[in-house]
Amino acid sequence: MEKIVLQGRGVIPGIVEGEALVCADSITGWGGIDPKTGVIKDYENINKGKSIKDTILIMPGSKGSNGWSCYFGAARAAGSAPKGWAFSRIDSSAGVASAVMQIPTVVDFSKEDDPCVRVKTGDYVRLDGTKGTLEILKTSSQ
C-alpha cells in the first residue's frame, strides 16, 4: 500500500494508533453518545450502536449545542473515550472538547486531505497531534 499521510494542524500533542471510526455527519452532543459505554445513540448517525471507545474518532466538527463537549468529557471520565480524534475543521465546541479530553487531536485539513472523505471506518491509522498528521497504515479492505 502506498503511504497516505493527511496533513492538518496539531492541537493536542501525542501519537496514537488504532482503528478509525468515521462519522462524516458528526455525532449529536446532547444524548448522541452514552458516556458510560461510548456507544453512539444518535439515531441519525450511520455508526449508531458502535462504540467510540479506544478508536480514532474522525468527524467534520461538532454537532449540536454547547453541551457537546460535556458528553465527550463524561465519556473520558468513564473510560469510554476515543484514543484520539481528528476534525476536518475545528469549531468552538470541538475546541472546548479537545481541551477537556486532552487526547491527541488534529484539525483543519485541506479539502484534498479531508479525513471524513479519505479515511474509512475500520482503517488502521496513526494520529500525531504534535506534527498534525493522520496516516493511513492499513485500509479496512486489506
N, CA, C and O atoms as a GROMACS GRO file, in nm:
protein
  568
    1MET      N    1   0.084  -0.118   0.000
    1MET     CA    2   0.000   0.000   0.000
    1MET      C    3   0.088   0.125   0.000
    1MET      O    4   0.187   0.132   0.073
    2GLU      N    5   0.051   0.220  -0.082
    2GLU     CA    6   0.122   0.348  -0.086
    2GLU      C    7   0.096   0.424   0.044
    2GLU      O    8  -0.015   0.425   0.096
    3LYS      N    9   0.201   0.487   0.094
    3LYS     CA   10   0.189   0.563   0.219
    3LYS      C   11   0.095   0.682   0.197
    3LYS      O   12   0.115   0.762   0.106
    4ILE      N   13  -0.006   0.693   0.283
    4ILE     CA   14  -0.102   0.804   0.274
    4ILE      C   15  -0.094   0.883   0.404
    4ILE      O   16  -0.128   0.832   0.511
    5VAL      N   17  -0.049   1.007   0.394
    5VAL     CA   18  -0.038   1.095   0.511
    5VAL      C   19  -0.121   1.219   0.484
    5VAL      O   20  -0.096   1.292   0.388
    6LEU      N   21  -0.219   1.244   0.568
    6LEU     CA   22  -0.304   1.362   0.558
    6LEU      C   23  -0.249   1.468   0.654
    6LEU      O   24  -0.220   1.439   0.770
    7GLN      N   25  -0.234   1.589   0.604
    7GLN     CA   26  -0.175   1.696   0.685
    7GLN      C   27  -0.284   1.790   0.734
    7GLN      O   28  -0.363   1.844   0.657
    8GLY      N   29  -0.285   1.808   0.864
    8GLY     CA   30  -0.375   1.904   0.928
    8GLY      C   31  -0.293   1.993   1.020
    8GLY      O   32  -0.178   2.025   0.992
    9ARG      N   33  -0.356   2.032   1.129
    9ARG     CA   34  -0.289   2.116   1.230
    9ARG      C   35  -0.305   2.048   1.364
    9ARG      O   36  -0.417   2.020   1.407
   10GLY      N   37  -0.193   2.021   1.431
   10GLY     CA   38  -0.199   1.958   1.562
   10GLY      C   39  -0.250   2.054   1.667
   10GLY      O   40  -0.208   2.170   1.670
   11VAL      N   41  -0.339   2.007   1.753
   11VAL     CA   42  -0.396   2.090   1.860
   11VAL      C   43  -0.357   2.036   1.997
   11VAL      O   44  -0.312   2.112   2.083
   12ILE      N   45  -0.372   1.908   2.017
   12ILE     CA   46  -0.332   1.843   2.141
   12ILE      C   47  -0.225   1.740   2.103
   12ILE      O   48  -0.252   1.650   2.024
   13PRO      N   49  -0.103   1.753   2.159
   13PRO     CA   50   0.007   1.666   2.118
   13PRO      C   51  -0.009   1.522   2.165
   13PRO      O   52  -0.084   1.492   2.258
   14GLY      N   53   0.062   1.435   2.098
   14GLY     CA   54   0.064   1.294   2.131
   14GLY      C   55   0.047   1.211   2.005
   14GLY      O   56  -0.003   1.260   1.904
   15ILE      N   57   0.088   1.084   2.013
   15ILE     CA   58   0.075   0.993   1.900
   15ILE      C   59  -0.003   0.871   1.945
   15ILE      O   60   0.029   0.809   2.047
   16VAL      N   61  -0.106   0.838   1.868
   16VAL     CA   62  -0.186   0.719   1.897
   16VAL      C   63  -0.213   0.645   1.766
   16VAL      O   64  -0.215   0.705   1.659
   17GLU      N   65  -0.232   0.515   1.778
   17GLU     CA   66  -0.269   0.432   1.664
   17GLU      C   67  -0.393   0.353   1.701
   17GLU      O   68  -0.416   0.320   1.817
   18GLY      N   69  -0.473   0.325   1.599
   18GLY     CA   70  -0.591   0.244   1.622
   18GLY      C   71  -0.684   0.244   1.504
   18GLY      O   72  -0.654   0.299   1.398
   19GLU      N   73  -0.797   0.180   1.526
   19GLU     CA   74  -0.898   0.171   1.422
   19GLU      C   75  -0.976   0.301   1.413
   19GLU      O   76  -1.017   0.358   1.514
   20ALA      N   77  -0.995   0.347   1.290
   20ALA     CA   78  -1.069   0.471   1.266
   20ALA      C   79  -1.219   0.444   1.273
   20ALA      O   80  -1.268   0.341   1.228
   21LEU      N   81  -1.290   0.540   1.330
   21LEU     CA   82  -1.436   0.542   1.329
   21LEU      C   83  -1.474   0.676   1.268
   21LEU      O   84  -1.458   0.780   1.332
   22VAL      N   85  -1.524   0.673   1.145
   22VAL     CA   86  -1.554   0.794   1.070
   22VAL      C   87  -1.703   0.826   1.081
   22VAL      O   88  -1.789   0.748   1.040
   23CYS      N   89  -1.732   0.943   1.137
   23CYS     CA   90  -1.870   0.991   1.149
   23CYS      C   91  -1.880   1.118   1.064
   23CYS      O   92  -1.870   1.230   1.115
   24ALA      N   93  -1.901   1.098   0.935
   24ALA     CA   94  -1.900   1.209   0.840
   24ALA      C   95  -2.008   1.314   0.866
   24ALA      O   96  -1.997   1.427   0.819
   25ASP      N   97  -2.111   1.278   0.941
   25ASP     CA   98  -2.216   1.373   0.980
   25ASP      C   99  -2.201   1.414   1.126
   25ASP      O  100  -2.293   1.473   1.182
   26SER      N  101  -2.089   1.384   1.186
   26SER     CA  102  -2.061   1.411   1.327
   26SER      C  103  -2.155   1.331   1.416
   26SER      O  104  -2.225   1.241   1.369
   27ILE      N  105  -2.155   1.363   1.543
   27ILE     CA  106  -2.240   1.297   1.643
   27ILE      C  107  -2.307   1.408   1.722
   27ILE      O  108  -2.240   1.501   1.768
   28THR      N  109  -2.436   1.400   1.739
   28THR     CA  110  -2.505   1.497   1.822
   28THR      C  111  -2.450   1.489   1.963
   28THR      O  112  -2.433   1.380   2.018
   29GLY      N  113  -2.421   1.603   2.022
   29GLY     CA  114  -2.362   1.605   2.156
   29GLY      C  115  -2.461   1.568   2.264
   29GLY      O  116  -2.436   1.477   2.343
   30TRP      N  117  -2.571   1.636   2.269
   30TRP     CA  118  -2.668   1.614   2.374
   30TRP      C  119  -2.740   1.482   2.352
   30TRP      O  120  -2.836   1.476   2.274
   31GLY      N  121  -2.694   1.376   2.418
   31GLY     CA  122  -2.758   1.245   2.406
   31GLY      C  123  -2.712   1.165   2.287
   31GLY      O  124  -2.770   1.060   2.258
   32GLY      N  125  -2.609   1.210   2.215
   32GLY     CA  126  -2.563   1.139   2.097
   32GLY      C  127  -2.478   1.017   2.128
   32GLY      O  128  -2.466   0.925   2.047
   33ILE      N  129  -2.418   1.018   2.247
   33ILE     CA  130  -2.342   0.900   2.292
   33ILE      C  131  -2.383   0.866   2.434
   33ILE      O  132  -2.433   0.950   2.508
   34ASP      N  133  -2.362   0.742   2.470
   34ASP     CA  134  -2.378   0.700   2.608
   34ASP      C  135  -2.240   0.716   2.672
   34ASP      O  136  -2.150   0.638   2.642
   35PRO      N  137  -2.222   0.815   2.759
   35PRO     CA  138  -2.089   0.840   2.813
   35PRO      C  139  -2.034   0.723   2.896
   35PRO      O  140  -1.912   0.712   2.912
   36LYS      N  141  -2.119   0.639   2.949
   36LYS     CA  142  -2.071   0.527   3.030
   36LYS      C  143  -2.006   0.418   2.945
   36LYS      O  144  -1.911   0.353   2.988
   37THR      N  145  -2.058   0.399   2.823
   37THR     CA  146  -2.010   0.291   2.737
   37THR      C  147  -1.940   0.342   2.612
   37THR      O  148  -1.863   0.268   2.549
   38GLY      N  149  -1.964   0.468   2.574
   38GLY     CA  150  -1.911   0.522   2.450
   38GLY      C  151  -1.991   0.484   2.327
   38GLY      O  152  -1.951   0.516   2.216
   39VAL      N  153  -2.104   0.416   2.346
   39VAL     CA  154  -2.186   0.372   2.233
   39VAL      C  155  -2.261   0.492   2.174
   39VAL      O  156  -2.320   0.572   2.246
   40ILE      N  157  -2.258   0.501   2.042
   40ILE     CA  158  -2.328   0.608   1.971
   40ILE      C  159  -2.478   0.579   1.973
   40ILE      O  160  -2.522   0.472   1.929
   41LYS      N  161  -2.555   0.675   2.024
   41LYS     CA  162  -2.701   0.661   2.032
   41LYS      C  163  -2.772   0.750   1.931
   41LYS      O  164  -2.893   0.736   1.911
   42ASP      N  165  -2.700   0.841   1.869
   42ASP     CA  166  -2.757   0.936   1.773
   42ASP      C  167  -2.827   0.858   1.662
   42ASP      O  168  -2.762   0.790   1.583
   43TYR      N  169  -2.959   0.868   1.657
   43TYR     CA  170  -3.037   0.786   1.564
   43TYR      C  171  -3.011   0.821   1.418
   43TYR      O  172  -3.042   0.741   1.329
   44GLU      N  173  -2.954   0.938   1.390
   44GLU     CA  174  -2.923   0.976   1.252
   44GLU      C  175  -2.782   0.934   1.210
   44GLU      O  176  -2.746   0.949   1.094
   45ASN      N  177  -2.703   0.883   1.301
   45ASN     CA  178  -2.564   0.852   1.272
   45ASN      C  179  -2.550   0.714   1.210
   45ASN      O  180  -2.608   0.617   1.259
   46ILE      N  181  -2.473   0.705   1.104
   46ILE     CA  182  -2.451   0.578   1.034
   46ILE      C  183  -2.385   0.475   1.125
   46ILE      O  184  -2.397   0.354   1.102
   47ASN      N  185  -2.314   0.521   1.228
   47ASN     CA  186  -2.245   0.432   1.321
   47ASN      C  187  -2.322   0.406   1.450
   47ASN      O  188  -2.264   0.363   1.550
   48LYS      N  189  -2.452   0.433   1.449
   48LYS     CA  190  -2.533   0.409   1.569
   48LYS      C  191  -2.512   0.264   1.616
   48LYS      O  192  -2.518   0.170   1.537
   49GLY      N  193  -2.486   0.250   1.747
   49GLY     CA  194  -2.464   0.119   1.805
   49GLY      C  195  -2.317   0.083   1.820
   49GLY      O  196  -2.283  -0.009   1.895
   50LYS      N  197  -2.228   0.155   1.751
   50LYS     CA  198  -2.085   0.132   1.765
   50LYS      C  199  -2.031   0.217   1.878
   50LYS      O  200  -2.090   0.320   1.914
   51SER      N  201  -1.920   0.175   1.934
   51SER     CA  202  -1.859   0.248   2.044
   51SER      C  203  -1.742   0.333   1.995
   51SER      O  204  -1.666   0.292   1.908
   52ILE      N  205  -1.729   0.452   2.053
   52ILE     CA  206  -1.615   0.539   2.023
   52ILE      C  207  -1.493   0.500   2.106
   52ILE      O  208  -1.383   0.547   2.079
   53LYS      N  209  -1.513   0.415   2.205
   53LYS     CA  210  -1.405   0.378   2.298
   53LYS      C  211  -1.284   0.320   2.223
   53LYS      O  212  -1.297   0.229   2.142
   54ASP      N  213  -1.168   0.378   2.253
   54ASP     CA  214  -1.039   0.331   2.201
   54ASP      C  215  -1.026   0.340   2.049
   54ASP      O  216  -0.940   0.273   1.992
   55THR      N  217  -1.108   0.420   1.984
   55THR     CA  218  -1.095   0.441   1.840
   55THR      C  219  -1.021   0.571   1.814
   55THR      O  220  -0.991   0.647   1.906
   56ILE      N  221  -0.991   0.594   1.686
   56ILE     CA  222  -0.950   0.725   1.641
   56ILE      C  223  -1.077   0.782   1.576
   56ILE      O  224  -1.113   0.742   1.465
   57LEU      N  225  -1.142   0.873   1.644
   57LEU     CA  226  -1.271   0.925   1.602
   57LEU      C  227  -1.250   1.040   1.504
   57LEU      O  228  -1.177   1.135   1.533
   58ILE      N  229  -1.314   1.030   1.388
   58ILE     CA  230  -1.296   1.128   1.282
   58ILE      C  231  -1.433   1.189   1.249
   58ILE      O  232  -1.528   1.118   1.216
   59MET      N  233  -1.440   1.323   1.258
   59MET     CA  234  -1.565   1.395   1.234
   59MET      C  235  -1.536   1.528   1.164
   59MET      O  236  -1.424   1.578   1.170
   60PRO      N  237  -1.637   1.585   1.098
   60PRO     CA  238  -1.616   1.715   1.035
   60PRO      C  239  -1.602   1.827   1.138
   60PRO      O  240  -1.533   1.926   1.113
   61GLY      N  241  -1.667   1.813   1.251
   61GLY     CA  242  -1.668   1.913   1.358
   61GLY      C  243  -1.772   1.869   1.459
   61GLY      O  244  -1.815   1.754   1.459
   62SER      N  245  -1.813   1.961   1.544
   62SER     CA  246  -1.915   1.926   1.644
   62SER      C  247  -2.054   1.934   1.582
   62SER      O  248  -2.069   1.979   1.469
   63LYS      N  249  -2.153   1.890   1.658
   63LYS     CA  250  -2.292   1.894   1.610
   63LYS      C  251  -2.382   1.912   1.730
   63LYS      O  252  -2.391   1.825   1.816
   64GLY      N  253  -2.448   2.025   1.736
   64GLY     CA  254  -2.541   2.048   1.845
   64GLY      C  255  -2.502   2.167   1.931
   64GLY      O  256  -2.435   2.260   1.885
   65SER      N  257  -2.543   2.162   2.054
   65SER     CA  258  -2.531   2.276   2.145
   65SER      C  259  -2.397   2.280   2.217
   65SER      O  260  -2.308   2.199   2.192
   66ASN      N  261  -2.386   2.377   2.306
   66ASN     CA  262  -2.265   2.394   2.387
   66ASN      C  263  -2.236   2.272   2.474
   66ASN      O  264  -2.121   2.250   2.512
   67GLY      N  265  -2.336   2.195   2.506
   67GLY     CA  266  -2.318   2.077   2.590
   67GLY      C  267  -2.246   1.964   2.520
   67GLY      O  268  -2.220   1.860   2.581
   68TRP      N  269  -2.214   1.983   2.394
   68TRP     CA  270  -2.148   1.879   2.314
   68TRP      C  271  -2.024   1.826   2.385
   68TRP      O  272  -2.004   1.705   2.395
   69SER      N  273  -1.940   1.916   2.432
   69SER     CA  274  -1.814   1.874   2.494
   69SER      C  275  -1.836   1.801   2.626
   69SER      O  276  -1.752   1.720   2.665
   70CYS      N  277  -1.945   1.827   2.694
   70CYS     CA  278  -1.973   1.762   2.824
   70CYS      C  279  -1.988   1.611   2.809
   70CYS      O  280  -1.938   1.536   2.893
   71TYR      N  281  -2.055   1.568   2.704
   71TYR     CA  282  -2.076   1.424   2.685
   71TYR      C  283  -1.944   1.353   2.657
   71TYR      O  284  -1.922   1.243   2.706
   72PHE      N  285  -1.858   1.415   2.578
   72PHE     CA  286  -1.730   1.354   2.550
   72PHE      C  287  -1.639   1.357   2.672
   72PHE      O  288  -1.562   1.264   2.695
   73GLY      N  289  -1.647   1.464   2.750
   73GLY     CA  290  -1.572   1.472   2.875
   73GLY      C  291  -1.618   1.365   2.973
   73GLY      O  292  -1.536   1.305   3.043
   74ALA      N  293  -1.749   1.341   2.978
   74ALA     CA  294  -1.803   1.236   3.066
   74ALA      C  295  -1.759   1.098   3.019
   74ALA      O  296  -1.733   1.010   3.101
   75ALA      N  297  -1.749   1.079   2.888
   75ALA     CA  298  -1.701   0.951   2.835
   75ALA      C  299  -1.555   0.928   2.876
   75ALA      O  300  -1.516   0.817   2.908
   76ARG      N  301  -1.478   1.034   2.874
   76ARG     CA  302  -1.338   1.021   2.917
   76ARG      C  303  -1.331   0.982   3.064
   76ARG      O  304  -1.255   0.893   3.102
   77ALA      N  305  -1.412   1.048   3.147
   77ALA     CA  306  -1.414   1.018   3.291
   77ALA      C  307  -1.456   0.874   3.318
   77ALA      O  308  -1.411   0.812   3.414
   78ALA      N  309  -1.542   0.820   3.231
   78ALA     CA  310  -1.591   0.683   3.248
   78ALA      C  311  -1.499   0.580   3.182
   78ALA      O  312  -1.524   0.460   3.193
   79GLY      N  313  -1.394   0.625   3.115
   79GLY     CA  314  -1.303   0.532   3.048
   79GLY      C  315  -1.355   0.485   2.914
   79GLY      O  316  -1.313   0.379   2.865
   80SER      N  317  -1.445   0.561   2.852
   80SER     CA  318  -1.506   0.520   2.726
   80SER      C  319  -1.474   0.614   2.611
   80SER      O  320  -1.546   0.617   2.511
   81ALA      N  321  -1.367   0.690   2.624
   81ALA     CA  322  -1.333   0.791   2.524
   81ALA      C  323  -1.252   0.731   2.409
   81ALA      O  324  -1.194   0.623   2.423
   82PRO      N  325  -1.249   0.802   2.297
   82PRO     CA  326  -1.157   0.760   2.190
   82PRO      C  327  -1.012   0.784   2.232
   82PRO      O  328  -0.986   0.861   2.324
   83LYS      N  329  -0.917   0.718   2.163
   83LYS     CA  330  -0.774   0.740   2.189
   83LYS      C  331  -0.730   0.876   2.138
   83LYS      O  332  -0.642   0.939   2.196
   84GLY      N  333  -0.791   0.919   2.030
   84GLY     CA  334  -0.758   1.046   1.966
   84GLY      C  335  -0.868   1.081   1.869
   84GLY      O  336  -0.955   0.999   1.839
   85TRP      N  337  -0.864   1.205   1.820
   85TRP     CA  338  -0.964   1.241   1.720
   85TRP      C  339  -0.913   1.344   1.623
   85TRP      O  340  -0.817   1.416   1.649
   86ALA      N  341  -0.981   1.348   1.508
   86ALA     CA  342  -0.948   1.442   1.402
   86ALA      C  343  -1.077   1.508   1.357
   86ALA      O  344  -1.180   1.444   1.342
   87PHE      N  345  -1.068   1.638   1.337
   87PHE     CA  346  -1.181   1.717   1.287
   87PHE      C  347  -1.140   1.782   1.155
   87PHE      O  348  -1.034   1.843   1.146
   88SER      N  349  -1.225   1.770   1.055
   88SER     CA  350  -1.197   1.834   0.927
   88SER      C  351  -1.171   1.983   0.949
   88SER      O  352  -1.076   2.039   0.895
   89ARG      N  353  -1.255   2.045   1.029
   89ARG     CA  354  -1.244   2.186   1.065
   89ARG      C  355  -1.278   2.201   1.213
   89ARG      O  356  -1.375   2.143   1.261
   90ILE      N  357  -1.198   2.277   1.283
   90ILE     CA  358  -1.226   2.300   1.425
   90ILE      C  359  -1.336   2.405   1.438
   90ILE      O  360  -1.344   2.499   1.358
   91ASP      N  361  -1.419   2.388   1.537
   91ASP     CA  362  -1.519   2.489   1.574
   91ASP      C  363  -1.512   2.506   1.725
   91ASP      O  364  -1.435   2.436   1.791
   92SER      N  365  -1.590   2.596   1.779
   92SER     CA  366  -1.575   2.628   1.922
   92SER      C  367  -1.604   2.508   2.011
   92SER      O  368  -1.531   2.485   2.108
   93SER      N  369  -1.709   2.431   1.984
   93SER     CA  370  -1.740   2.315   2.068
   93SER      C  371  -1.635   2.206   2.056
   93SER      O  372  -1.600   2.142   2.156
   94ALA      N  373  -1.585   2.183   1.935
   94ALA     CA  374  -1.480   2.083   1.917
   94ALA      C  375  -1.352   2.128   1.987
   94ALA      O  376  -1.280   2.045   2.043
   95GLY      N  377  -1.324   2.257   1.984
   95GLY     CA  378  -1.206   2.310   2.053
   95GLY      C  379  -1.215   2.291   2.204
   95GLY      O  380  -1.118   2.250   2.267
   96VAL      N  381  -1.332   2.320   2.260
   96VAL     CA  382  -1.351   2.302   2.405
   96VAL      C  383  -1.341   2.154   2.440
   96VAL      O  384  -1.276   2.117   2.538
   97ALA      N  385  -1.403   2.068   2.359
   97ALA     CA  386  -1.398   1.924   2.386
   97ALA      C  387  -1.254   1.873   2.380
   97ALA      O  388  -1.214   1.789   2.460
   98SER      N  389  -1.177   1.923   2.285
   98SER     CA  390  -1.036   1.882   2.274
   98SER      C  391  -0.958   1.920   2.399
   98SER      O  392  -0.877   1.843   2.449
   99ALA      N  393  -0.983   2.041   2.448
   99ALA     CA  394  -0.915   2.087   2.569
   99ALA      C  395  -0.956   2.003   2.690
   99ALA      O  396  -0.872   1.972   2.775
  100VAL      N  397  -1.083   1.966   2.698
  100VAL     CA  398  -1.134   1.886   2.809
  100VAL      C  399  -1.080   1.743   2.800
  100VAL      O  400  -1.038   1.686   2.901
  101MET      N  401  -1.080   1.687   2.681
  101MET     CA  402  -1.042   1.547   2.663
  101MET      C  403  -0.892   1.524   2.681
  101MET      O  404  -0.851   1.423   2.737
  102GLN      N  405  -0.810   1.618   2.633
  102GLN     CA  406  -0.665   1.604   2.639
  102GLN      C  407  -0.620   1.472   2.576
  102GLN      O  408  -0.536   1.400   2.632
  103ILE      N  409  -0.676   1.442   2.458
  103ILE     CA  410  -0.631   1.329   2.378
  103ILE      C  411  -0.572   1.387   2.249
  103ILE      O  412  -0.613   1.496   2.208
  104PRO      N  413  -0.478   1.319   2.186
  104PRO     CA  414  -0.420   1.372   2.064
  104PRO      C  415  -0.529   1.415   1.965
  104PRO      O  416  -0.623   1.341   1.936
  105THR      N  417  -0.512   1.537   1.913
  105THR     CA  418  -0.614   1.597   1.826
  105THR      C  419  -0.547   1.667   1.708
  105THR      O  420  -0.451   1.741   1.724
  106VAL      N  421  -0.602   1.640   1.589
  106VAL     CA  422  -0.556   1.707   1.467
  106VAL      C  423  -0.680   1.766   1.398
  106VAL      O  424  -0.785   1.702   1.390
  107VAL      N  425  -0.666   1.890   1.349
  107VAL     CA  426  -0.778   1.963   1.292
  107VAL      C  427  -0.735   2.037   1.165
  107VAL      O  428  -0.617   2.036   1.127
  108ASP      N  429  -0.832   2.099   1.100
  108ASP     CA  430  -0.810   2.192   0.989
  108ASP      C  431  -0.731   2.132   0.874
  108ASP      O  432  -0.622   2.179   0.839
  109PHE      N  433  -0.786   2.027   0.815
  109PHE     CA  434  -0.728   1.962   0.698
  109PHE      C  435  -0.771   2.037   0.573
  109PHE      O  436  -0.875   2.102   0.571
  110SER      N  437  -0.691   2.027   0.468
  110SER     CA  438  -0.731   2.086   0.340
  110SER      C  439  -0.846   2.003   0.283
  110SER      O  440  -0.872   1.891   0.328
  111LYS      N  441  -0.914   2.058   0.186
  111LYS     CA  442  -1.025   1.987   0.122
  111LYS      C  443  -0.976   1.854   0.062
  111LYS      O  444  -1.047   1.754   0.067
  112GLU      N  445  -0.855   1.856   0.006
  112GLU     CA  446  -0.799   1.735  -0.055
  112GLU      C  447  -0.764   1.629   0.049
  112GLU      O  448  -0.765   1.510   0.020
  113ASP      N  449  -0.732   1.672   0.170
  113ASP     CA  450  -0.692   1.580   0.277
  113ASP      C  451  -0.803   1.557   0.380
  113ASP      O  452  -0.776   1.505   0.488
  114ASP      N  453  -0.925   1.594   0.350
  114ASP     CA  454  -1.036   1.581   0.445
  114ASP      C  455  -1.046   1.436   0.494
  114ASP      O  456  -1.077   1.347   0.414
  115PRO      N  457  -1.020   1.411   0.622
  115PRO     CA  458  -1.022   1.273   0.671
  115PRO      C  459  -1.160   1.209   0.666
  115PRO      O  460  -1.171   1.086   0.663
  116CYS      N  461  -1.267   1.288   0.664
  116CYS     CA  462  -1.401   1.231   0.653
  116CYS      C  463  -1.425   1.169   0.516
  116CYS      O  464  -1.514   1.087   0.498
  117VAL      N  465  -1.344   1.210   0.419
  117VAL     CA  466  -1.353   1.157   0.283
  117VAL      C  467  -1.246   1.051   0.257
  117VAL      O  468  -1.273   0.948   0.196
  118ARG      N  469  -1.125   1.076   0.303
  118ARG     CA  470  -1.010   0.992   0.270
  118ARG      C  471  -0.998   0.867   0.358
  118ARG      O  472  -0.944   0.765   0.314
  119VAL      N  473  -1.048   0.873   0.480
  119VAL     CA  474  -1.037   0.760   0.573
  119VAL      C  475  -1.172   0.689   0.580
  119VAL      O  476  -1.277   0.752   0.576
  120LYS      N  477  -1.166   0.559   0.591
  120LYS     CA  478  -1.288   0.478   0.604
  120LYS      C  479  -1.291   0.413   0.743
  120LYS      O  480  -1.186   0.380   0.800
  121THR      N  481  -1.410   0.394   0.795
  121THR     CA  482  -1.425   0.323   0.921
  121THR      C  483  -1.360   0.186   0.908
  121THR      O  484  -1.384   0.113   0.811
  122GLY      N  485  -1.278   0.152   1.005
  122GLY     CA  486  -1.208   0.024   1.004
  122GLY      C  487  -1.064   0.035   0.956
  122GLY      O  488  -0.986  -0.058   0.978
  123ASP      N  489  -1.028   0.146   0.891
  123ASP     CA  490  -0.888   0.166   0.854
  123ASP      C  491  -0.805   0.175   0.982
  123ASP      O  492  -0.852   0.226   1.084
  124TYR      N  493  -0.681   0.126   0.976
  124TYR     CA  494  -0.590   0.138   1.090
  124TYR      C  495  -0.504   0.261   1.065
  124TYR      O  496  -0.436   0.269   0.962
  125VAL      N  497  -0.506   0.357   1.158
  125VAL     CA  498  -0.441   0.486   1.136
  125VAL      C  499  -0.350   0.523   1.253
  125VAL      O  500  -0.362   0.472   1.364
  126ARG      N  501  -0.259   0.616   1.223
  126ARG     CA  502  -0.173   0.676   1.325
  126ARG      C  503  -0.202   0.826   1.323
  126ARG      O  504  -0.194   0.892   1.219
  127LEU      N  505  -0.236   0.879   1.440
  127LEU     CA  506  -0.267   1.021   1.456
  127LEU      C  507  -0.154   1.084   1.536
  127LEU      O  508  -0.120   1.037   1.645
  128ASP      N  509  -0.095   1.189   1.483
  128ASP     CA  510   0.014   1.259   1.550
  128ASP      C  511  -0.029   1.403   1.576
  128ASP      O  512  -0.024   1.488   1.487
  129GLY      N  513  -0.070   1.429   1.700
  129GLY     CA  514  -0.116   1.561   1.739
  129GLY      C  515  -0.006   1.663   1.750
  129GLY      O  516  -0.033   1.783   1.760
  130THR      N  517   0.119   1.619   1.749
  130THR     CA  518   0.232   1.711   1.752
  130THR      C  519   0.263   1.761   1.611
  130THR      O  520   0.277   1.882   1.589
  131LYS      N  521   0.274   1.670   1.516
  131LYS     CA  522   0.304   1.706   1.378
  131LYS      C  523   0.180   1.749   1.299
  131LYS      O  524   0.191   1.814   1.195
  132GLY      N  525   0.062   1.713   1.351
  132GLY     CA  526  -0.061   1.746   1.280
  132GLY      C  527  -0.089   1.654   1.163
  132GLY      O  528  -0.141   1.698   1.061
  133THR      N  529  -0.055   1.526   1.177
  133THR     CA  530  -0.075   1.431   1.067
  133THR      C  531  -0.167   1.316   1.106
  133THR      O  532  -0.180   1.280   1.223
  134LEU      N  533  -0.230   1.262   1.005
  134LEU     CA  534  -0.312   1.142   1.017
  134LEU      C  535  -0.267   1.050   0.906
  134LEU      O  536  -0.286   1.080   0.788
  135GLU      N  537  -0.208   0.937   0.943
  135GLU     CA  538  -0.152   0.845   0.845
  135GLU      C  539  -0.237   0.718   0.840
  135GLU      O  540  -0.267   0.657   0.942
  136ILE      N  541  -0.274   0.680   0.719
  136ILE     CA  542  -0.347   0.555   0.700
  136ILE      C  543  -0.242   0.444   0.686
  136ILE      O  544  -0.169   0.440   0.587
  137LEU      N  545  -0.236   0.357   0.784
  137LEU     CA  546  -0.136   0.249   0.784
  137LEU      C  547  -0.187   0.124   0.714
  137LEU      O  548  -0.109   0.052   0.651
  138LYS      N  549  -0.317   0.098   0.726
  138LYS     CA  550  -0.376  -0.020   0.664
  138LYS      C  551  -0.523   0.010   0.638
  138LYS      O  552  -0.595   0.051   0.729
  139THR      N  553  -0.567  -0.012   0.515
  139THR     CA  554  -0.708   0.011   0.485
  139THR      C  555  -0.791  -0.107   0.532
  139THR      O  556  -0.741  -0.219   0.545
  140SER      N  557  -0.917  -0.082   0.557
  140SER     CA  558  -1.006  -0.188   0.605
  140SER      C  559  -1.027  -0.297   0.500
  140SER      O  560  -1.071  -0.407   0.533
  141SER      N  561  -0.995  -0.266   0.374
  141SER     CA  562  -1.012  -0.366   0.267
  141SER      C  563  -0.888  -0.455   0.250
  141SER      O  564  -0.890  -0.547   0.168
  142GLN      N  565  -0.783  -0.428   0.326
  142GLN     CA  566  -0.660  -0.510   0.314
  142GLN      C  567  -0.668  -0.633   0.400
  142GLN      O  568  -0.575  -0.712   0.403
   0.00000   0.00000   0.00000
